Amino acid sequence: MSEGTLKVGEMAPEFELMDQDRTKVKLSDFRGKKNVMLLFYPMDFSPTCTVEHCTFGPELPKIAPGQETVVFGVSCDSPYTHSVFKKQYNIPYALLADPTRKMAKAYGMWAGEEPYNCTKRGTVVINKEGRITHYQEVAMREPRKVAELAEAVSTAMMARENEGGGSI
């Protein structure tokens, strides 16, 4: 996986990561089936990340209505930390562990070793064909807004309809 910022319209880099239950998750498993929203965040249990996930959980039907989009949180924390974080805050979507930082780097979401050795805060939406329809970095200490995430998914769905793919 190459390192750098991705652009809307590009094919998303393939990844295979473990979730909080140590189950392998591959992007290619969703190709042709579901849109994928990746919520990159710096670290489990940090104040802003906790606020975000506690806000997104109850609002998941607004963020990703229907069954057309799967949402994943992504950070460099271990599956074990993710498991505790997910359980403690009742997060309804899977948390993917990227301890090697390969995925974060491939998606341009690596913040670097200093000061925290973590991922950036950002959102990537990938359509069913595997193309990026939304790419946004957000300031580390600013939580994302539910309305912005819902719009990002909506844009992915509208792009599909505009390409003649029909509703999704």
Secondary structure, 3 states (H helix, E strand, C coil): CCCCCCCCCCECCCCEEECCCCCEEEHHHHCCCCEEEEEECCCCCCHHHHHHHHHHHHHHHHHCCCCCEEEEEEECCCHHHHHHHHHHHCCCCEEEECCCCHHHHHCCCEEECCCCCEECEEEEEECCCCEEEEEEEECCCCCCCHHHHHHHHHHHHHHHHHCCCCCC
